[in-house]
Amino acid sequence: MTTQTSAFTIGNGTAPPDTNGLTTTQMSNASNFLDWSIPAGGVWAMPAGATHPLLQWQQGH
């Protein structure tokens, strides 16, 4: 869980609205990443108990 309370930007860019972020609970739910091909053998995976998506190669490391 993060304690960051607002969006952050570097340089001259514009920070996204704070409402663009997901809570830890939302990050833990694969249904919030439908276009990421989880778990259909895509690049991303959501292992049981994970708090965010992982790249397939990161599993077990």
PDB file of N, CA, C and O in Angstrom:
ATOM      1  N   MET A   1       0.838  -1.171   0.000  1.00  0.00           N
ATOM      2  CA  MET A   1       0.000   0.000   0.000  1.00  0.00           C
ATOM      3  C   MET A   1       0.887   1.240   0.000  1.00  0.00           C
ATOM      4  O   MET A   1       1.920   1.277   0.668  1.00  0.00           O
ATOM      5  N   THR A   2       0.482   2.227  -0.738  1.00  0.00           N
ATOM      6  CA  THR A   2       1.270   3.450  -0.835  1.00  0.00           C
ATOM      7  C   THR A   2       0.711   4.531   0.088  1.00  0.00           C
ATOM      8  O   THR A   2      -0.467   4.525   0.446  1.00  0.00           O
ATOM      9  N   THR A   3       1.580   5.446   0.457  1.00  0.00           N
ATOM     10  CA  THR A   3       1.124   6.597   1.240  1.00  0.00           C
ATOM     11  C   THR A   3       1.075   7.851   0.379  1.00  0.00           C
ATOM     12  O   THR A   3       0.752   8.934   0.868  1.00  0.00           O
ATOM     13  N   GLN A   4       1.399   7.701  -0.923  1.00  0.00           N
ATOM     14  CA  GLN A   4       1.345   8.835  -1.853  1.00  0.00           C
ATOM     15  C   GLN A   4      -0.102   9.300  -1.963  1.00  0.00           C
ATOM     16  O   GLN A   4      -0.998   8.483  -2.175  1.00  0.00           O
ATOM     17  N   THR A   5      -0.339  10.592  -1.821  1.00  0.00           N
ATOM     18  CA  THR A   5      -1.708  11.097  -1.836  1.00  0.00           C
ATOM     19  C   THR A   5      -2.039  11.904  -3.085  1.00  0.00           C
ATOM     20  O   THR A   5      -3.184  12.320  -3.259  1.00  0.00           O
ATOM     21  N   SER A   6      -1.054  12.136  -3.962  1.00  0.00           N
ATOM     22  CA  SER A   6      -1.347  12.879  -5.178  1.00  0.00           C
ATOM     23  C   SER A   6      -0.420  12.427  -6.297  1.00  0.00           C
ATOM     24  O   SER A   6       0.620  11.817  -6.050  1.00  0.00           O
ATOM     25  N   ALA A   7      -0.809  12.732  -7.526  1.00  0.00           N
ATOM     26  CA  ALA A   7      -0.007  12.374  -8.691  1.00  0.00           C
ATOM     27  C   ALA A   7       1.294  13.171  -8.685  1.00  0.00           C
ATOM     28  O   ALA A   7       1.384  14.223  -8.052  1.00  0.00           O
ATOM     29  N   PHE A   8       2.296  12.664  -9.393  1.00  0.00           N
ATOM     30  CA  PHE A   8       3.604  13.285  -9.432  1.00  0.00           C
ATOM     31  C   PHE A   8       4.070  13.356 -10.875  1.00  0.00           C
ATOM     32  O   PHE A   8       3.819  12.435 -11.653  1.00  0.00           O
ATOM     33  N   THR A   9       4.737  14.426 -11.238  1.00  0.00           N
ATOM     34  CA  THR A   9       5.297  14.564 -12.582  1.00  0.00           C
ATOM     35  C   THR A   9       6.735  15.065 -12.482  1.00  0.00           C
ATOM     36  O   THR A   9       7.123  15.706 -11.505  1.00  0.00           O
ATOM     37  N   ILE A  10       7.511  14.758 -13.516  1.00  0.00           N
ATOM     38  CA  ILE A  10       8.905  15.211 -13.584  1.00  0.00           C
ATOM     39  C   ILE A  10       9.028  16.114 -14.806  1.00  0.00           C
ATOM     40  O   ILE A  10       8.452  15.821 -15.854  1.00  0.00           O
ATOM     41  N   GLY A  11       9.762  17.189 -14.681  1.00  0.00           N
ATOM     42  CA  GLY A  11       9.987  18.077 -15.805  1.00  0.00           C
ATOM     43  C   GLY A  11       8.785  18.955 -16.101  1.00  0.00           C
ATOM     44  O   GLY A  11       8.093  19.418 -15.194  1.00  0.00           O
ATOM     45  N   ASN A  12       8.550  19.174 -17.387  1.00  0.00           N
ATOM     46  CA  ASN A  12       7.494  20.094 -17.808  1.00  0.00           C
ATOM     47  C   ASN A  12       6.152  19.423 -18.051  1.00  0.00           C
ATOM     48  O   ASN A  12       5.185  20.098 -18.405  1.00  0.00           O
ATOM     49  N   GLY A  13       6.072  18.116 -17.868  1.00  0.00           N
ATOM     50  CA  GLY A  13       4.824  17.402 -18.123  1.00  0.00           C
ATOM     51  C   GLY A  13       3.748  17.748 -17.113  1.00  0.00           C
ATOM     52  O   GLY A  13       4.015  18.369 -16.085  1.00  0.00           O
ATOM     53  N   THR A  14       2.556  17.346 -17.416  1.00  0.00           N
ATOM     54  CA  THR A  14       1.421  17.569 -16.534  1.00  0.00           C
ATOM     55  C   THR A  14       1.097  16.273 -15.808  1.00  0.00           C
ATOM     56  O   THR A  14       0.986  15.222 -16.439  1.00  0.00           O
ATOM     57  N   ALA A  15       0.948  16.333 -14.513  1.00  0.00           N
ATOM     58  CA  ALA A  15       0.603  15.144 -13.738  1.00  0.00           C
ATOM     59  C   ALA A  15      -0.812  14.703 -14.082  1.00  0.00           C
ATOM     60  O   ALA A  15      -1.689  15.542 -14.288  1.00  0.00           O
ATOM     61  N   PRO A  16      -1.044  13.386 -14.147  1.00  0.00           N
ATOM     62  CA  PRO A  16      -2.406  12.916 -14.376  1.00  0.00           C
ATOM     63  C   PRO A  16      -3.269  13.238 -13.161  1.00  0.00           C
ATOM     64  O   PRO A  16      -2.733  13.468 -12.077  1.00  0.00           O
ATOM     65  N   PRO A  17      -4.585  13.259 -13.316  1.00  0.00           N
ATOM     66  CA  PRO A  17      -5.432  13.521 -12.157  1.00  0.00           C
ATOM     67  C   PRO A  17      -5.261  12.431 -11.104  1.00  0.00           C
ATOM     68  O   PRO A  17      -5.034  11.270 -11.446  1.00  0.00           O
ATOM     69  N   ASP A  18      -5.366  12.787  -9.845  1.00  0.00           N
ATOM     70  CA  ASP A  18      -5.221  11.819  -8.760  1.00  0.00           C
ATOM     71  C   ASP A  18      -6.230  10.690  -8.879  1.00  0.00           C
ATOM     72  O   ASP A  18      -5.988   9.594  -8.373  1.00  0.00           O
ATOM     73  N   THR A  19      -7.342  10.929  -9.530  1.00  0.00           N
ATOM     74  CA  THR A  19      -8.380   9.910  -9.675  1.00  0.00           C
ATOM     75  C   THR A  19      -7.996   8.810 -10.642  1.00  0.00           C
ATOM     76  O   THR A  19      -8.725   7.825 -10.748  1.00  0.00           O
ATOM     77  N   ASN A  20      -6.872   8.931 -11.362  1.00  0.00           N
ATOM     78  CA  ASN A  20      -6.435   7.893 -12.290  1.00  0.00           C
ATOM     79  C   ASN A  20      -5.846   6.684 -11.584  1.00  0.00           C
ATOM     80  O   ASN A  20      -5.762   5.614 -12.187  1.00  0.00           O
ATOM     81  N   GLY A  21      -5.438   6.813 -10.337  1.00  0.00           N
ATOM     82  CA  GLY A  21      -4.796   5.723  -9.626  1.00  0.00           C
ATOM     83  C   GLY A  21      -5.778   4.660  -9.170  1.00  0.00           C
ATOM     84  O   GLY A  21      -6.985   4.896  -9.126  1.00  0.00           O
ATOM     85  N   LEU A  22      -5.256   3.483  -8.828  1.00  0.00           N
ATOM     86  CA  LEU A  22      -6.054   2.397  -8.283  1.00  0.00           C
ATOM     87  C   LEU A  22      -5.653   2.149  -6.844  1.00  0.00           C
ATOM     88  O   LEU A  22      -4.496   2.343  -6.471  1.00  0.00           O
ATOM     89  N   THR A  23      -6.602   1.725  -6.044  1.00  0.00           N
ATOM     90  CA  THR A  23      -6.293   1.350  -4.669  1.00  0.00           C
ATOM     91  C   THR A  23      -5.574   0.005  -4.676  1.00  0.00           C
ATOM     92  O   THR A  23      -5.536  -0.669  -5.705  1.00  0.00           O
ATOM     93  N   THR A  24      -5.008  -0.388  -3.549  1.00  0.00           N
ATOM     94  CA  THR A  24      -4.354  -1.692  -3.445  1.00  0.00           C
ATOM     95  C   THR A  24      -5.341  -2.807  -3.755  1.00  0.00           C
ATOM     96  O   THR A  24      -4.993  -3.766  -4.444  1.00  0.00           O
ATOM     97  N   THR A  25      -6.558  -2.694  -3.260  1.00  0.00           N
ATOM     98  CA  THR A  25      -7.581  -3.711  -3.527  1.00  0.00           C
ATOM     99  C   THR A  25      -7.868  -3.802  -5.017  1.00  0.00           C
ATOM    100  O   THR A  25      -7.983  -4.902  -5.558  1.00  0.00           O
ATOM    101  N   GLN A  26      -7.986  -2.658  -5.688  1.00  0.00           N
ATOM    102  CA  GLN A  26      -8.231  -2.653  -7.128  1.00  0.00           C
ATOM    103  C   GLN A  26      -7.042  -3.233  -7.895  1.00  0.00           C
ATOM    104  O   GLN A  26      -7.235  -3.955  -8.873  1.00  0.00           O
ATOM    105  N   MET A  27      -5.817  -2.926  -7.463  1.00  0.00           N
ATOM    106  CA  MET A  27      -4.616  -3.472  -8.111  1.00  0.00           C
ATOM    107  C   MET A  27      -4.530  -4.983  -7.954  1.00  0.00           C
ATOM    108  O   MET A  27      -3.919  -5.656  -8.783  1.00  0.00           O
ATOM    109  N   SER A  28      -5.125  -5.517  -6.916  1.00  0.00           N
ATOM    110  CA  SER A  28      -5.075  -6.952  -6.631  1.00  0.00           C
ATOM    111  C   SER A  28      -6.104  -7.746  -7.425  1.00  0.00           C
ATOM    112  O   SER A  28      -6.123  -8.974  -7.340  1.00  0.00           O
ATOM    113  N   ASN A  29      -6.953  -7.085  -8.187  1.00  0.00           N
ATOM    114  CA  ASN A  29      -8.045  -7.728  -8.900  1.00  0.00           C
ATOM    115  C   ASN A  29      -7.752  -7.735 -10.400  1.00  0.00           C
ATOM    116  O   ASN A  29      -7.737  -6.683 -11.040  1.00  0.00           O
ATOM    117  N   ALA A  30      -7.521  -8.921 -10.955  1.00  0.00           N
ATOM    118  CA  ALA A  30      -7.176  -9.035 -12.374  1.00  0.00           C
ATOM    119  C   ALA A  30      -8.257  -8.476 -13.290  1.00  0.00           C
ATOM    120  O   ALA A  30      -7.954  -8.091 -14.419  1.00  0.00           O
ATOM    121  N   SER A  31      -9.500  -8.420 -12.842  1.00  0.00           N
ATOM    122  CA  SER A  31     -10.571  -7.903 -13.699  1.00  0.00           C
ATOM    123  C   SER A  31     -10.400  -6.411 -13.993  1.00  0.00           C
ATOM    124  O   SER A  31     -11.046  -5.892 -14.903  1.00  0.00           O
ATOM    125  N   ASN A  32      -9.552  -5.719 -13.247  1.00  0.00           N
ATOM    126  CA  ASN A  32      -9.271  -4.315 -13.526  1.00  0.00           C
ATOM    127  C   ASN A  32      -8.217  -4.147 -14.616  1.00  0.00           C
ATOM    128  O   ASN A  32      -7.848  -3.024 -14.959  1.00  0.00           O
ATOM    129  N   PHE A  33      -7.733  -5.267 -15.162  1.00  0.00           N
ATOM    130  CA  PHE A  33      -6.696  -5.250 -16.197  1.00  0.00           C
ATOM    131  C   PHE A  33      -7.114  -6.134 -17.374  1.00  0.00           C
ATOM    132  O   PHE A  33      -6.294  -6.888 -17.898  1.00  0.00           O
ATOM    133  N   LEU A  34      -8.373  -6.049 -17.792  1.00  0.00           N
ATOM    134  CA  LEU A  34      -8.910  -6.938 -18.817  1.00  0.00           C
ATOM    135  C   LEU A  34      -8.131  -6.889 -20.125  1.00  0.00           C
ATOM    136  O   LEU A  34      -7.973  -7.924 -20.772  1.00  0.00           O
ATOM    137  N   ASP A  35      -7.645  -5.734 -20.533  1.00  0.00           N
ATOM    138  CA  ASP A  35      -6.924  -5.639 -21.804  1.00  0.00           C
ATOM    139  C   ASP A  35      -5.451  -6.034 -21.687  1.00  0.00           C
ATOM    140  O   ASP A  35      -4.687  -5.844 -22.633  1.00  0.00           O
ATOM    141  N   TRP A  36      -5.047  -6.576 -20.548  1.00  0.00           N
ATOM    142  CA  TRP A  36      -3.665  -7.005 -20.332  1.00  0.00           C
ATOM    143  C   TRP A  36      -3.463  -8.489 -20.596  1.00  0.00           C
ATOM    144  O   TRP A  36      -2.351  -8.982 -20.406  1.00  0.00           O
ATOM    145  N   SER A  37      -4.471  -9.216 -21.020  1.00  0.00           N
ATOM    146  CA  SER A  37      -4.392 -10.669 -21.274  1.00  0.00           C
ATOM    147  C   SER A  37      -3.971 -11.450 -20.042  1.00  0.00           C
ATOM    148  O   SER A  37      -3.084 -12.300 -20.121  1.00  0.00           O
ATOM    149  N   ILE A  38      -4.590 -11.176 -18.915  1.00  0.00           N
ATOM    150  CA  ILE A  38      -4.335 -11.921 -17.680  1.00  0.00           C
ATOM    151  C   ILE A  38      -5.497 -12.879 -17.509  1.00  0.00           C
ATOM    152  O   ILE A  38      -6.636 -12.422 -17.595  1.00  0.00           O
ATOM    153  N   PRO A  39      -5.310 -14.144 -17.280  1.00  0.00           N
ATOM    154  CA  PRO A  39      -4.079 -14.949 -17.261  1.00  0.00           C
ATOM    155  C   PRO A  39      -3.887 -15.770 -18.521  1.00  0.00           C
ATOM    156  O   PRO A  39      -3.215 -16.800 -18.471  1.00  0.00           O
ATOM    157  N   ALA A  40      -4.439 -15.365 -19.628  1.00  0.00           N
ATOM    158  CA  ALA A  40      -4.466 -16.186 -20.843  1.00  0.00           C
ATOM    159  C   ALA A  40      -3.108 -16.331 -21.534  1.00  0.00           C
ATOM    160  O   ALA A  40      -3.034 -16.207 -22.757  1.00  0.00           O
ATOM    161  N   GLY A  41      -2.043 -16.589 -20.791  1.00  0.00           N
ATOM    162  CA  GLY A  41      -0.731 -16.809 -21.381  1.00  0.00           C
ATOM    163  C   GLY A  41      -0.105 -15.571 -21.989  1.00  0.00           C
ATOM    164  O   GLY A  41       0.805 -15.673 -22.811  1.00  0.00           O
ATOM    165  N   GLY A  42      -0.584 -14.407 -21.593  1.00  0.00           N
ATOM    166  CA  GLY A  42      -0.032 -13.161 -22.112  1.00  0.00           C
ATOM    167  C   GLY A  42       1.283 -12.814 -21.430  1.00  0.00           C
ATOM    168  O   GLY A  42       1.906 -13.655 -20.783  1.00  0.00           O
ATOM    169  N   VAL A  43       1.680 -11.601 -21.581  1.00  0.00           N
ATOM    170  CA  VAL A  43       2.921 -11.107 -20.996  1.00  0.00           C
ATOM    171  C   VAL A  43       2.783 -10.952 -19.483  1.00  0.00           C
ATOM    172  O   VAL A  43       3.752 -11.124 -18.744  1.00  0.00           O
ATOM    173  N   TRP A  44       1.565 -10.625 -19.028  1.00  0.00           N
ATOM    174  CA  TRP A  44       1.309 -10.336 -17.625  1.00  0.00           C
ATOM    175  C   TRP A  44       0.674 -11.510 -16.902  1.00  0.00           C
ATOM    176  O   TRP A  44       0.022 -12.348 -17.526  1.00  0.00           O
ATOM    177  N   ALA A  45       0.859 -11.576 -15.587  1.00  0.00           N
ATOM    178  CA  ALA A  45       0.254 -12.610 -14.738  1.00  0.00           C
ATOM    179  C   ALA A  45      -0.224 -11.965 -13.447  1.00  0.00           C
ATOM    180  O   ALA A  45       0.286 -10.926 -13.027  1.00  0.00           O
ATOM    181  N   MET A  46      -1.212 -12.597 -12.826  1.00  0.00           N
ATOM    182  CA  MET A  46      -1.701 -12.161 -11.516  1.00  0.00           C
ATOM    183  C   MET A  46      -1.704 -13.396 -10.610  1.00  0.00           C
ATOM    184  O   MET A  46      -2.730 -14.062 -10.469  1.00  0.00           O
ATOM    185  N   PRO A  47      -0.550 -13.702  -9.993  1.00  0.00           N
ATOM    186  CA  PRO A  47      -0.475 -14.869  -9.121  1.00  0.00           C
ATOM    187  C   PRO A  47      -1.407 -14.728  -7.920  1.00  0.00           C
ATOM    188  O   PRO A  47      -1.718 -13.614  -7.498  1.00  0.00           O
ATOM    189  N   ALA A  48      -1.846 -15.844  -7.379  1.00  0.00           N
ATOM    190  CA  ALA A  48      -2.698 -15.831  -6.186  1.00  0.00           C
ATOM    191  C   ALA A  48      -2.007 -15.051  -5.077  1.00  0.00           C
ATOM    192  O   ALA A  48      -0.827 -15.273  -4.803  1.00  0.00           O
ATOM    193  N   GLY A  49      -2.721 -14.152  -4.447  1.00  0.00           N
ATOM    194  CA  GLY A  49      -2.186 -13.354  -3.351  1.00  0.00           C
ATOM    195  C   GLY A  49      -1.373 -12.148  -3.774  1.00  0.00           C
ATOM    196  O   GLY A  49      -0.878 -11.410  -2.922  1.00  0.00           O
ATOM    197  N   ALA A  50      -1.223 -11.929  -5.078  1.00  0.00           N
ATOM    198  CA  ALA A  50      -0.442 -10.783  -5.558  1.00  0.00           C
ATOM    199  C   ALA A  50      -1.204  -9.483  -5.323  1.00  0.00           C
ATOM    200  O   ALA A  50      -2.435  -9.467  -5.342  1.00  0.00           O
ATOM    201  N   THR A  51      -0.475  -8.403  -5.104  1.00  0.00           N
ATOM    202  CA  THR A  51      -1.104  -7.093  -4.907  1.00  0.00           C
ATOM    203  C   THR A  51      -1.037  -6.234  -6.159  1.00  0.00           C
ATOM    204  O   THR A  51      -1.489  -5.089  -6.154  1.00  0.00           O
ATOM    205  N   HIS A  52      -0.471  -6.784  -7.241  1.00  0.00           N
ATOM    206  CA  HIS A  52      -0.394  -6.085  -8.524  1.00  0.00           C
ATOM    207  C   HIS A  52       0.024  -7.087  -9.597  1.00  0.00           C
ATOM    208  O   HIS A  52       0.570  -8.143  -9.276  1.00  0.00           O
ATOM    209  N   PRO A  53      -0.226  -6.769 -10.867  1.00  0.00           N
ATOM    210  CA  PRO A  53       0.199  -7.667 -11.949  1.00  0.00           C
ATOM    211  C   PRO A  53       1.719  -7.769 -12.008  1.00  0.00           C
ATOM    212  O   PRO A  53       2.436  -6.824 -11.678  1.00  0.00           O
ATOM    213  N   LEU A  54       2.189  -8.930 -12.432  1.00  0.00           N
ATOM    214  CA  LEU A  54       3.613  -9.172 -12.635  1.00  0.00           C
ATOM    215  C   LEU A  54       3.843  -9.592 -14.079  1.00  0.00           C
ATOM    216  O   LEU A  54       2.952 -10.149 -14.721  1.00  0.00           O
ATOM    217  N   LEU A  55       5.022  -9.327 -14.577  1.00  0.00           N
ATOM    218  CA  LEU A  55       5.394  -9.891 -15.862  1.00  0.00           C
ATOM    219  C   LEU A  55       5.569 -11.398 -15.681  1.00  0.00           C
ATOM    220  O   LEU A  55       6.019 -11.846 -14.626  1.00  0.00           O
ATOM    221  N   GLN A  56       5.215 -12.190 -16.711  1.00  0.00           N
ATOM    222  CA  GLN A  56       5.304 -13.651 -16.586  1.00  0.00           C
ATOM    223  C   GLN A  56       6.680 -14.086 -16.088  1.00  0.00           C
ATOM    224  O   GLN A  56       6.772 -14.979 -15.246  1.00  0.00           O
ATOM    225  N   TRP A  57       7.750 -13.469 -16.592  1.00  0.00           N
ATOM    226  CA  TRP A  57       9.091 -13.904 -16.225  1.00  0.00           C
ATOM    227  C   TRP A  57       9.426 -13.598 -14.759  1.00  0.00           C
ATOM    228  O   TRP A  57      10.375 -14.168 -14.220  1.00  0.00           O
ATOM    229  N   GLN A  58       8.673 -12.718 -14.114  1.00  0.00           N
ATOM    230  CA  GLN A  58       8.951 -12.377 -12.722  1.00  0.00           C
ATOM    231  C   GLN A  58       8.426 -13.420 -11.738  1.00  0.00           C
ATOM    232  O   GLN A  58       8.835 -13.428 -10.576  1.00  0.00           O
ATOM    233  N   GLN A  59       7.543 -14.283 -12.176  1.00  0.00           N
ATOM    234  CA  GLN A  59       6.972 -15.282 -11.269  1.00  0.00           C
ATOM    235  C   GLN A  59       8.079 -16.243 -10.816  1.00  0.00           C
ATOM    236  O   GLN A  59       8.870 -16.730 -11.624  1.00  0.00           O
ATOM    237  N   GLY A  60       8.112 -16.490  -9.556  1.00  0.00           N
ATOM    238  CA  GLY A  60       9.094 -17.431  -9.020  1.00  0.00           C
ATOM    239  C   GLY A  60      10.462 -16.839  -8.761  1.00  0.00           C
ATOM    240  O   GLY A  60      11.375 -17.563  -8.366  1.00  0.00           O
ATOM    241  N   HIS A  61      10.631 -15.544  -8.973  1.00  0.00           N
ATOM    242  CA  HIS A  61      11.953 -14.915  -8.716  1.00  0.00           C
ATOM    243  C   HIS A  61      11.935 -14.259  -7.370  1.00  0.00           C
ATOM    244  O   HIS A  61      12.935 -13.674  -6.954  1.00  0.00           O
TER     245      HIS A  61
END
